[in-house]
Amino acid sequence: MLALVVGNLVLNNLSALAMGSVSIVFLGSFLVVSVKNDNKGMMKWIFYNSNQVSEK
């Protein structure tokens, strides 16, 4: 049985399965974007832009 009960919230098996599968897809896409993202370039861009604003 996959049904989810939290306090007064009751989800049937189909709803719990749908929410679980959507959550797994979201986490997977989040991980792919995080791995493929250029963090160093993004940080340089953020700090370069903040330095330009503070100098004006």
Secondary structure as a PSIPRED ss2 file (coil, helix, strand):
# PSIPRED VFORMAT (PSIPRED V4.0)

   1 M C   1.000  0.000  0.000
   2 L C   1.000  0.000  0.000
   3 A C   1.000  0.000  0.000
   4 L E   0.000  0.000  1.000
   5 V E   0.000  0.000  1.000
   6 V E   0.000  0.000  1.000
   7 G C   1.000  0.000  0.000
   8 N C   1.000  0.000  0.000
   9 L E   0.000  0.000  1.000
  10 V E   0.000  0.000  1.000
  11 L E   0.000  0.000  1.000
  12 N C   1.000  0.000  0.000
  13 N H   0.000  1.000  0.000
  14 L H   0.000  1.000  0.000
  15 S H   0.000  1.000  0.000
  16 A H   0.000  1.000  0.000
  17 L H   0.000  1.000  0.000
  18 A H   0.000  1.000  0.000
  19 M H   0.000  1.000  0.000
  20 G H   0.000  1.000  0.000
  21 S H   0.000  1.000  0.000
  22 V H   0.000  1.000  0.000
  23 S H   0.000  1.000  0.000
  24 I H   0.000  1.000  0.000
  25 V H   0.000  1.000  0.000
  26 F H   0.000  1.000  0.000
  27 L H   0.000  1.000  0.000
  28 G H   0.000  1.000  0.000
  29 S H   0.000  1.000  0.000
  30 F H   0.000  1.000  0.000
  31 L H   0.000  1.000  0.000
  32 V H   0.000  1.000  0.000
  33 V H   0.000  1.000  0.000
  34 S H   0.000  1.000  0.000
  35 V H   0.000  1.000  0.000
  36 K H   0.000  1.000  0.000
  37 N C   1.000  0.000  0.000
  38 D C   1.000  0.000  0.000
  39 N H   0.000  1.000  0.000
  40 K H   0.000  1.000  0.000
  41 G H   0.000  1.000  0.000
  42 M H   0.000  1.000  0.000
  43 M H   0.000  1.000  0.000
  44 K H   0.000  1.000  0.000
  45 W H   0.000  1.000  0.000
  46 I H   0.000  1.000  0.000
  47 F H   0.000  1.000  0.000
  48 Y H   0.000  1.000  0.000
  49 N H   0.000  1.000  0.000
  50 S H   0.000  1.000  0.000
  51 N H   0.000  1.000  0.000
  52 Q H   0.000  1.000  0.000
  53 V H   0.000  1.000  0.000
  54 S H   0.000  1.000  0.000
  55 E H   0.000  1.000  0.000
  56 K C   1.000  0.000  0.000
